[in-house]
Amino acid sequence: MTTTQARPVRLGPLGGEHVAVSRSGFHWLHEDGHICRPNEVIAYCNVGVQVAPALKRSAASFAEERTFQIALATRVGGHLRIPAGTSFGGYLDVLGVHVWDAAEVIAYIEPVTGEKPTPTESLDNGNDTARLLLLAGRRMGWAVDVDTGLVPGWNSRARAWWGDGGAEETQTLLCLGICDASGVVRGDQSGFVEMFEAAQFPAQMVHISEHPIAPCATILIEQFLRTPAQLDAISADIKRTLSQGAATPEDWFFFGALLSQLGHSPMRESYELLTARGLEKRTPADAILMSLSAEPLSILRHRNLRYHLNILDHNQRAAGPVGRAWLASAFEQVPRSLDQIRRDYIRLFETVGAATGARFLIINRMSTSGREDISSYAPFDAPMGQTLSSISAKEMNLMLDDLAGEYDVSVVDVDAVASEIGGREHLPDGIHQSGLMQSLVRRDILNILAEGASRQQNR
């Protein structure tokens, strides 16, 4: 391989003086010769972290995050050249057995014929280190042992952050939505790489699993305000249910995941970031992304304890027989009016905003599928939003627009994007988006975050 004109890609510094980082061999996401875009993720490895005793930490770093990885992106575009010896196969590409060496060259970028290497806009000329995307996953259970792929397994929380920014300048977006939000944030490979490539500022993206509980405003405000005594009562009820016998493994997984989600509020969580300088703390999320499509017109309410659950049909079916029987007997289905949803949103905005300062981004709904063939609305009883999804979507979008005029809320206008590129083709069921649509919605989210960061700096 000729490297006289090729630009080396070095690992670069990580961990500072007090954190030792070890790595596995590299998993390459592209073959030798691939033409890279600037900022494109090209490979990843699993890593281990050991903190020096001098830091006197009371708990091990990332102890709850069984998955810890680093993805690498090139700062310039060109042909990817992969040297021999960067991958070893077997468990040497799974376990972190090699010391992280900042000066190590793991690839070369060779200019496309007739072109010069061009750095990305936000990066200094001459910087030959890779951009580092750090990935961490808090698995739902120890038994979910998938060791390959980007943030593999079932994680109650998965996150990624840019390694070349400090905690102070890093914006955190917390995704508390369903498929229309999680697909945009996690991307095609579930490793946040599309967000990483598109963002031009230091950021952290955090995704909370919507399985089994789909996060709507009612659920989120109850999580945020739940007391230890209330959680103890919920736990005791579930223990009684399981003690009656006949529980299957599906039941244990379902109830374990349920308690994990009910037991804490992601909106209160702080974060530890590993950067080039070492370990840094990050306060709770600056921005919270939600889905208007996650707001049901009826919701489950526990008959005795009065808390609510929002569990989509496919997650209810995935529960075992004991879990399904418990949902049917211990809960009642109660309607939610548009006014009730509005009140829940207001309470959420005011309570969380006062406690953490977080602002909200909410993905609205596509208001028409393009397939409606209703010639007369006369046969439908009022309120029609209770029976016709297109009417419900329009009413909820209007409600959200009104709220955005009163509170620090940004609307991610998926309805407008769908109308521009074609909802029938790119959003056929109103929830699940095409790759093109995800990229456009991702762009809008990053623009909103960048504007928010700019406003904060100018204060």
N, C-alpha and C positions, 0 to 999 in steps of 0.2 A: 504493500500500500504506500503510495506517495503522499507524504504529509508536509512537503516543503511549503505549499501555499495553504494548507489546511490550518484551521484554527483549533487549538486544543480546548477541550472541555474538562476542567478540573473540578473535583468535588467541592472545594472551597471550605472555609471554616465553619465549624458547628460545635456548640456546647461551651465555648469559652474555656476558662482555666479550670473549672471545677466539675465539669461533666465529661465523662468518657463515653464515646459513642462507638459501638461496633456494628458491623453491617454484614448482610449475606451477599452472595453473588447477585448480579443484576439480572432482572427479567426485562428483556428488550421488547418494547411495544411496536417497534418498527424494524425492518430488515436493513442490513447494510446497503447503502446507496439511496435510501429513502430521502426525498427532498423535504427537509424540515422547514416549517415556518418559524420565525422568531417567536420565542415563548412557548413553543410546542413541547409537551411532555414526551420524552423519548424512552424512559426506562424507570424502573423502581426497584427498591430492595427493602427487605425487612431489617429493622434495626433494634438494638438493645441499648439501654441507657443506664449508666452507673454514676451516681452522684458522690462526690468526695465528702468524707466525714466533716470537712471544714465548714460545710454549709449548715450542719446541725439541723437537719430536717426531721420533723416528727413522724413523717410518713414517706414511704417510697414514692418517687415520682412516677406518675402514670400507672399506679398500682392497679387501678380498675380498668385500664385500657389494655386488654390482652393483645390487641392488634396495634402495632406501631410500625409505620413504614415511611420511607422517603421516596418521592417521585422527583425526577430530575428533568429540567427543561433547558433547552439551548437558548442562549440570548440572541443568536443570529440565525439567519436562514442559510440553507445550503444542503449539500449531500452529506448524509450521516455516514461516517466511517467508524466501524466498531472494531477495536483491537482484539486480538485473541486474549483469552484468559480473564475476561470480565464476568463470565458465567461458568459455573462448575458443574451444574446439574445436581440432582438428588437433594439431600437435606442441606448441602452447602449453599444452595440458593434459597433456603428457607430460614436457616438459623444465622444469627449475627455472630459469625466467628472471625471476622476480619476487622482490624482496627481502622476506624475512619481516619484517612490521611488527606488533609486539605489539599495537598499538592498533587495528589494522584490524578493522572489523566485517564479518564474512562471512555473518551470518544474524541473524534475530530469532526469538525464541520468544514467541508471543502466547498469553496465558492462554486456556484453554478457558472458555467463557461461564459465569460464576458461580463460577469458581475462581481462586485466587491462585497465582502461581508458587511452587512449593515446592522448595527445594533438596534434594539428596540428603542422607541422614543424615550422611555422613562429611565434607561440605563446608561451608565457612563461608557464612553469609548474605551476599548482596551481591556475590559473586564472579561477574563477568560474562564471564570467559574460558572458552574451551572446555577440556574435558579432552582431553589429547593422548595418543594411542596411537601410539608409534613402532614401525615395522615394518621389518625388515631381512632380506634373503635372500642367502645365499651360493650362487650358482647352480652347478649341477653342471658346466656348460660354457658358454663364451662364446657358442656358437651358439644357445642356447636363448633366443631374442630375442622374448619376449612382453612388451610394455610396458604393457599395461593390465590392470586387475583388482588385487585385493589380493594382494600378494606373489606375482606371477605367475611362470610358468615352473617348471622343475624345480630345486629348491633342495636341496642336501645338508643345509643347515641354514637354518631360518626361525625368526625370533624376534620378539617384541613386548614392549614394556615401557611402563609408565605414566610419562608425562613429568612428573607432578607430585610425584614422590617422589625422594629422593636415593638414591645407591647403597647407603648404609649400611642404610637401612630397607627396601630392595627385596628381596623374596624371589624366588629363581629356581627355577622348576620345569623340569626337563629331561625331555622326553618321549622315551623310548626304547622305544616299543611298536609295535604294528601297528594295524590299522584300529580296533579297539575303544578304543584310547587316542588315536590321532591324530585321529580324527573328533571326539572330545570336546574336545580341546585346540584344534584348528584351526577347528572350527565349520563351519557351512553354506557360508560364503563363503571358507573357508581363510585368513581374515585375523585369527583370534583374537578377533573382535569380541564373541562371546557370553561368552567368559571375561572380557573387559574390562568388559562391562556388569554381570556378576554379582559381580565381585570388589570388596570394600570395603576393600582395603588395597593399598599399592604392591607390584607384583609384575612379574616378567618370566617369560614363557612361551617355552620353546625347544623346537622340534620338529626331530628328526633323521629324515631320510628312511629309510624301511624298504625302499627299492628301491636295489639288488637284495638287500641282506643284511637279513634279518629279525633284529632284536636279541634273542637269548635269553641266558641267564646265561653259557653257555659262551663265546659270541662276545664278550660284553662284558668278561669277565675276561681273555680273551686280548688284546683290544684294549688294555686298561688296562696290561697287563704286557709287551706286545710290545716287543722291543729293536730298535734300528736295524739290527743285523745280521740279525735275523729278517725284517724288512721288506725288506731288500736281497735276501735269498734268494727271497722271494715275488715281488718285482719282476722278478728275473732269470728266474724260471720263466715268468712271464707274457710277458716279452719274447721268450723262446725260442719260446713257443707262437705268438705273433703273427708272428714272423719266418718261419714256415714258409709264409706266404702264404695266399691265399684268404679273408682276413678281410674282412668286409663292414662298412659303417658301423654296423650293429647291434652287431657284435663290438667295435668300438672304443669305442662308448658304454658297452657292458657292462663291459669290462675297465677303462676309465677310472673309471667309478663304483665298481667293486669296489676298485681301488687307493686311491681317495679315502677309502673307508670303512675299509679295513684299515690305512691309514697313520697314523691318529691315534685317540685316545680322546676322545669328546665329554665324558666325565666329568672330564677334566683341564682343559678349556678355561675361561679367564677371559673376561670380556665388557667391552666398552666401551659405556657408556650416554651418550646425549645427553639432558641434562635442562635445566631452566630455568636452572640454575647454570653449565652448560657441559658438558665431557666428564669423566666419572667412570669409574673402574674398578670392576668387580664380580668377586669371586672365583668359583671354580667353584660349580656348582649346590648349593643347600641341600637340594633334594629331587629324587629321580629317580623318574619314573613308568614302570613296566614292565607288560607284558601276560603273564599266565600262559598265555594262548592261543598265545603265540609259542614256547612250550617244546615242541619236537618229541620224539616217542618214538624217532626215529632221526635221525641227523645225518650230513652229509657230512664225511669226514676225508681230508685230503691224504695220499696213500700214502707220500710221501717226507718232506715237511716237517711233517706231523702236525698242522697247524692245521685248524680246523673252519670250515665254512660252513653257514649255514641260509638257503636260498633257496627261497621259496615257488614252487609249480609255475608260476604265471603269469609270474613273473620269469625262471624258467629258459627258458620258451618264448620270451620276448622277446629273449633273447640270440641272437646270430648263430650260424651253423653251427659256426664254430671254437670259440666259447664253450661250446656244448652238447656238442661232442665232447670238449672239455677236461674238463668236469664229469664226463662219463661215464667217461673213461679215467684221469684223474689222481686221482680221489677214489673212496673206498669208502663205502658206507652202513653206519654202525655204530649199533647200538641204544643207547638211553639208558633206564636203569631209573629208577624213582621215586627210589631212593636216590641215584643219580648226579645227578639234577636237584637234589635237596635239597643235596647236597655242593657243587654248583656255586653255588647260591644263597648258602650259608654263606660260601664263599670270597669271593664278590663282596661280600657285606655287610661282612665283616671287613676285606678289603683296601681297598675304596674308603672305608669309614667311617673307617679309621685314617688314610688319606692326605688326605681332604678334609672329613671330618665330615658328608658327605651322608647323609640318611636316605632310605628307600625307601618308595614307594607302589606296590602291585601290584594290578592289576585281576584279580580271580579269574574263573573260568569259570562259565557257566550249566550247572548240573549235570543238567538234564533239558530236553528239547525240548517235552515235553507230547505227543509223538507216538509214544512207545515202545509197541509192541504185543507185547513179548516175554512169553509166558505161563510159560516155563520157561527157566532159565539152564543146565540140565543139559547141553545140547549144546555149550556153549562151554568151551574148555579154559582152565585157569588159567595165568597170571593174566589175568582177563577184561579188565582195564584195557588190555591190549595190543590187544584186538580190538573192544571196545565203548566208544564215545566217552563215553557217559553215565557208565559206571563209571570211566573214566579221569578225567573231570572231577571226580567226587566225590572220588576218591583224591587228586588234585592239590590240590583245595580244602582237604581235611583237612591235607595236608602244609603248605600255606601258613599255615593257622591255627596249627599247631604252631610254625612259624618266627616268626610274629608275636608269640608269647608269649615267645620267647627273644631276639629282636633288635629294633632300632628300625625296625620295619617296620609299615606301616599297610595293611590290606586294604581296597581299594575294592570293596565287595561288590555286584558287578553281578548275582550270583545272587539276592540278596535283592530288589534293585530289580525284576528280571524277574519274580520270583514275585508281587510286589505289583501290578504293572500288566499282567502277561500276557506271558510270554516268547514265546508263539506269534505274537502280533501285533507285538511291539516288538523282538524279538531272534530272528527266525525261523531263522537259520542258526547261532546261537550266537556270532556275531562282530559282525555289522553291525547297528547300533542305529537305532531311529527317533529323530526329533527330540525327542520327549518324553523318551525314555530317556536320550539324551545330556544333556539339561538336568538330569535328576536325578543322573546320574553326575558331571556338572560341579559341581553343588552339593556333593556329597559330597567331591570332591577339594578344593574351596575351603575347606570346613569343616575338613578335615584340615590344610591349610596354615595356616589361621588359628589352630588350636589349637597347632600347632607354633611359630608365631611368638610366641604368648602365653607358652608354656613358656620359650622362649629369653629373652624380656624379663624374666621373673620369676626367672631364675637369678642 
